[in-house]
């Protein structure tokens, strides 16, 4: 889910986006991907903590 969202953001914002590009070539794409992964992990941890 996060990867497809990162591709969609790259298309929408006109960023270079591809896993075939180096991080230095597609900083926005990789930043969006990392950000989405972090947000997703935080949501999972918060929801899991509520069940403990």
Backbone as XML, in Angstrom:
<?xml version="1.0"?>
<chain id="A" units="angstrom">
  <residue number="1" name="UNK">
    <atom name="N" x="0.819" y="-1.176" z="0.000"/>
    <atom name="CA" x="0.000" y="0.000" z="0.000"/>
    <atom name="C" x="0.877" y="1.259" z="0.000"/>
  </residue>
  <residue number="2" name="UNK">
    <atom name="N" x="1.891" y="1.247" z="0.827"/>
    <atom name="CA" x="2.761" y="2.421" z="0.911"/>
    <atom name="C" x="3.523" y="2.684" z="-0.375"/>
  </residue>
  <residue number="3" name="UNK">
    <atom name="N" x="3.937" y="1.610" z="-1.032"/>
    <atom name="CA" x="4.697" y="1.774" z="-2.269"/>
    <atom name="C" x="3.818" y="2.338" z="-3.380"/>
  </residue>
  <residue number="4" name="UNK">
    <atom name="N" x="2.602" y="1.833" z="-3.499"/>
    <atom name="CA" x="1.709" y="2.350" z="-4.547"/>
    <atom name="C" x="1.322" y="3.798" z="-4.266"/>
  </residue>
  <residue number="5" name="UNK">
    <atom name="N" x="1.174" y="4.150" z="-3.009"/>
    <atom name="CA" x="0.879" y="5.540" z="-2.652"/>
    <atom name="C" x="2.062" y="6.434" z="-2.996"/>
  </residue>
  <residue number="6" name="UNK">
    <atom name="N" x="3.262" y="5.954" z="-2.764"/>
    <atom name="CA" x="4.459" y="6.729" z="-3.104"/>
    <atom name="C" x="4.553" y="6.951" z="-4.613"/>
  </residue>
  <residue number="7" name="UNK">
    <atom name="N" x="4.225" y="5.924" z="-5.390"/>
    <atom name="CA" x="4.205" y="6.079" z="-6.852"/>
    <atom name="C" x="3.153" y="7.106" z="-7.264"/>
  </residue>
  <residue number="8" name="UNK">
    <atom name="N" x="1.971" y="7.045" z="-6.660"/>
    <atom name="CA" x="0.903" y="7.993" z="-6.997"/>
    <atom name="C" x="1.313" y="9.413" z="-6.639"/>
  </residue>
  <residue number="9" name="UNK">
    <atom name="N" x="1.943" y="9.598" z="-5.489"/>
    <atom name="CA" x="2.427" y="10.930" z="-5.115"/>
    <atom name="C" x="3.488" y="11.416" z="-6.099"/>
  </residue>
  <residue number="10" name="UNK">
    <atom name="N" x="4.374" y="10.520" z="-6.499"/>
    <atom name="CA" x="5.397" y="10.888" z="-7.476"/>
    <atom name="C" x="4.793" y="11.331" z="-8.790"/>
  </residue>
  <residue number="11" name="UNK">
    <atom name="N" x="3.777" y="10.609" z="-9.258"/>
    <atom name="CA" x="3.084" y="10.995" z="-10.491"/>
    <atom name="C" x="2.400" y="12.347" z="-10.333"/>
  </residue>
  <residue number="12" name="UNK">
    <atom name="N" x="1.697" y="12.519" z="-9.232"/>
    <atom name="CA" x="0.935" y="13.743" z="-9.001"/>
    <atom name="C" x="1.832" y="14.960" z="-8.856"/>
  </residue>
  <residue number="13" name="UNK">
    <atom name="N" x="2.924" y="14.805" z="-8.130"/>
    <atom name="CA" x="3.805" y="15.937" z="-7.857"/>
    <atom name="C" x="4.916" y="16.109" z="-8.895"/>
  </residue>
  <residue number="14" name="UNK">
    <atom name="N" x="4.966" y="15.206" z="-9.863"/>
    <atom name="CA" x="5.977" y="15.310" z="-10.913"/>
    <atom name="C" x="7.379" y="14.960" z="-10.443"/>
  </residue>
  <residue number="15" name="UNK">
    <atom name="N" x="7.476" y="14.088" z="-9.435"/>
    <atom name="CA" x="8.777" y="13.671" z="-8.920"/>
    <atom name="C" x="9.296" y="12.472" z="-9.695"/>
  </residue>
  <residue number="16" name="UNK">
    <atom name="N" x="10.604" y="12.314" z="-9.687"/>
    <atom name="CA" x="11.188" y="11.102" z="-10.240"/>
    <atom name="C" x="10.835" y="9.982" z="-9.265"/>
  </residue>
  <residue number="17" name="UNK">
    <atom name="N" x="10.239" y="8.918" z="-9.778"/>
    <atom name="CA" x="9.806" y="7.851" z="-8.884"/>
    <atom name="C" x="9.997" y="6.494" z="-9.535"/>
  </residue>
  <residue number="18" name="UNK">
    <atom name="N" x="10.818" y="5.698" z="-8.889"/>
    <atom name="CA" x="11.038" y="4.327" z="-9.340"/>
    <atom name="C" x="11.998" y="3.661" z="-8.368"/>
  </residue>
  <residue number="19" name="UNK">
    <atom name="N" x="11.788" y="2.395" z="-8.136"/>
    <atom name="CA" x="12.728" y="1.644" z="-7.311"/>
    <atom name="C" x="14.026" y="1.384" z="-8.058"/>
  </residue>
  <residue number="20" name="UNK">
    <atom name="N" x="14.019" y="1.622" z="-9.376"/>
    <atom name="CA" x="15.220" y="1.424" z="-10.180"/>
    <atom name="C" x="16.167" y="2.617" z="-10.073"/>
  </residue>
  <residue number="21" name="UNK">
    <atom name="N" x="15.677" y="3.723" z="-9.569"/>
    <atom name="CA" x="16.528" y="4.911" z="-9.413"/>
    <atom name="C" x="17.259" y="4.858" z="-8.079"/>
  </residue>
  <residue number="22" name="UNK">
    <atom name="N" x="18.408" y="5.502" z="-8.043"/>
    <atom name="CA" x="19.157" y="5.604" z="-6.792"/>
    <atom name="C" x="18.423" y="6.561" z="-5.860"/>
  </residue>
  <residue number="23" name="UNK">
    <atom name="N" x="18.696" y="6.439" z="-4.584"/>
    <atom name="CA" x="18.068" y="7.320" z="-3.599"/>
    <atom name="C" x="18.397" y="8.780" z="-3.910"/>
  </residue>
  <residue number="24" name="UNK">
    <atom name="N" x="19.607" y="9.037" z="-4.359"/>
    <atom name="CA" x="19.999" y="10.417" z="-4.667"/>
    <atom name="C" x="19.246" y="10.977" z="-5.871"/>
  </residue>
  <residue number="25" name="UNK">
    <atom name="N" x="18.753" y="10.104" z="-6.755"/>
    <atom name="CA" x="18.009" y="10.551" z="-7.929"/>
    <atom name="C" x="16.520" y="10.742" z="-7.660"/>
  </residue>
  <residue number="26" name="UNK">
    <atom name="N" x="15.992" y="10.040" z="-6.676"/>
    <atom name="CA" x="14.549" y="10.085" z="-6.401"/>
    <atom name="C" x="14.302" y="10.297" z="-4.908"/>
  </residue>
  <residue number="27" name="UNK">
    <atom name="N" x="14.868" y="11.371" z="-4.372"/>
    <atom name="CA" x="14.776" y="11.637" z="-2.933"/>
    <atom name="C" x="13.332" y="11.778" z="-2.459"/>
  </residue>
  <residue number="28" name="UNK">
    <atom name="N" x="12.503" y="12.481" z="-3.218"/>
    <atom name="CA" x="11.114" y="12.683" z="-2.820"/>
    <atom name="C" x="10.341" y="11.383" z="-2.746"/>
  </residue>
  <residue number="29" name="UNK">
    <atom name="N" x="10.560" y="10.513" z="-3.713"/>
    <atom name="CA" x="9.886" y="9.211" z="-3.742"/>
    <atom name="C" x="10.274" y="8.374" z="-2.537"/>
  </residue>
  <residue number="30" name="UNK">
    <atom name="N" x="11.567" y="8.261" z="-2.284"/>
    <atom name="CA" x="12.023" y="7.454" z="-1.157"/>
    <atom name="C" x="11.636" y="8.088" z="0.177"/>
  </residue>
  <residue number="31" name="UNK">
    <atom name="N" x="11.617" y="9.416" z="0.251"/>
    <atom name="CA" x="11.181" y="10.084" z="1.484"/>
    <atom name="C" x="9.703" y="9.818" z="1.752"/>
  </residue>
  <residue number="32" name="UNK">
    <atom name="N" x="8.889" y="9.873" z="0.714"/>
    <atom name="CA" x="7.461" y="9.587" z="0.865"/>
    <atom name="C" x="7.255" y="8.130" z="1.280"/>
  </residue>
  <residue number="33" name="UNK">
    <atom name="N" x="7.995" y="7.223" z="0.680"/>
    <atom name="CA" x="7.883" y="5.809" z="1.008"/>
    <atom name="C" x="8.281" y="5.562" z="2.466"/>
  </residue>
  <residue number="34" name="UNK">
    <atom name="N" x="9.402" y="6.127" z="2.881"/>
    <atom name="CA" x="9.855" y="5.963" z="4.266"/>
    <atom name="C" x="8.864" y="6.597" z="5.240"/>
  </residue>
  <residue number="35" name="UNK">
    <atom name="N" x="8.358" y="7.778" z="4.887"/>
    <atom name="CA" x="7.386" y="8.440" z="5.746"/>
    <atom name="C" x="6.115" y="7.627" z="5.922"/>
  </residue>
  <residue number="36" name="UNK">
    <atom name="N" x="5.631" y="7.052" z="4.838"/>
    <atom name="CA" x="4.428" y="6.218" z="4.916"/>
    <atom name="C" x="4.667" y="4.965" z="5.748"/>
  </residue>
  <residue number="37" name="UNK">
    <atom name="N" x="5.844" y="4.375" z="5.626"/>
    <atom name="CA" x="6.161" y="3.203" z="6.435"/>
    <atom name="C" x="6.213" y="3.553" z="7.920"/>
  </residue>
  <residue number="38" name="UNK">
    <atom name="N" x="6.796" y="4.690" z="8.236"/>
    <atom name="CA" x="6.895" y="5.117" z="9.633"/>
    <atom name="C" x="5.516" y="5.408" z="10.211"/>
  </residue>
  <residue number="39" name="UNK">
    <atom name="N" x="4.697" y="6.137" z="9.464"/>
    <atom name="CA" x="3.336" y="6.435" z="9.926"/>
    <atom name="C" x="2.542" y="5.151" z="10.125"/>
  </residue>
  <residue number="40" name="UNK">
    <atom name="N" x="2.679" y="4.217" z="9.204"/>
    <atom name="CA" x="1.972" y="2.933" z="9.322"/>
    <atom name="C" x="2.427" y="2.169" z="10.555"/>
  </residue>
  <residue number="41" name="UNK">
    <atom name="N" x="3.722" y="2.158" z="10.803"/>
    <atom name="CA" x="4.249" y="1.461" z="11.978"/>
    <atom name="C" x="3.740" y="2.102" z="13.270"/>
  </residue>
  <residue number="42" name="UNK">
    <atom name="N" x="3.680" y="3.415" z="13.307"/>
    <atom name="CA" x="3.172" y="4.113" z="14.490"/>
    <atom name="C" x="1.712" y="3.754" z="14.736"/>
  </residue>
  <residue number="43" name="UNK">
    <atom name="N" x="0.926" y="3.720" z="13.682"/>
    <atom name="CA" x="-0.496" y="3.365" z="13.821"/>
    <atom name="C" x="-0.635" y="1.946" z="14.371"/>
  </residue>
  <residue number="44" name="UNK">
    <atom name="N" x="0.158" y="1.015" z="13.866"/>
    <atom name="CA" x="0.093" y="-0.367" z="14.338"/>
    <atom name="C" x="0.478" y="-0.449" z="15.811"/>
  </residue>
  <residue number="45" name="UNK">
    <atom name="N" x="1.529" y="0.236" z="16.198"/>
    <atom name="CA" x="1.988" y="0.188" z="17.589"/>
    <atom name="C" x="0.951" y="0.807" z="18.522"/>
  </residue>
  <residue number="46" name="UNK">
    <atom name="N" x="0.373" y="1.915" z="18.134"/>
    <atom name="CA" x="-0.641" y="2.560" z="18.974"/>
    <atom name="C" x="-1.857" y="1.660" z="19.112"/>
  </residue>
  <residue number="47" name="UNK">
    <atom name="N" x="-2.302" y="1.088" z="18.028"/>
    <atom name="CA" x="-3.481" y="0.198" z="18.088"/>
    <atom name="C" x="-3.181" y="-1.041" z="18.914"/>
  </residue>
  <residue number="48" name="UNK">
    <atom name="N" x="-1.966" y="-1.577" z="18.803"/>
    <atom name="CA" x="-1.593" y="-2.769" z="19.573"/>
    <atom name="C" x="-1.519" y="-2.430" z="21.054"/>
  </residue>
  <residue number="49" name="UNK">
    <atom name="N" x="-1.062" y="-1.247" z="21.377"/>
    <atom name="CA" x="-0.937" y="-0.841" z="22.785"/>
    <atom name="C" x="-2.311" y="-0.695" z="23.429"/>
  </residue>
  <residue number="50" name="UNK">
    <atom name="N" x="-3.313" y="-0.358" z="22.652"/>
    <atom name="CA" x="-4.665" y="-0.211" z="23.194"/>
    <atom name="C" x="-5.246" y="-1.555" z="23.602"/>
  </residue>
  <residue number="51" name="UNK">
    <atom name="N" x="-4.764" y="-2.652" z="22.988"/>
    <atom name="CA" x="-5.311" y="-3.974" z="23.275"/>
    <atom name="C" x="-4.592" y="-4.652" z="24.437"/>
  </residue>
  <residue number="52" name="UNK">
    <atom name="N" x="-3.503" y="-4.083" z="24.882"/>
    <atom name="CA" x="-2.734" y="-4.697" z="25.983"/>
    <atom name="C" x="-3.321" y="-4.319" z="27.312"/>
  </residue>
</chain>
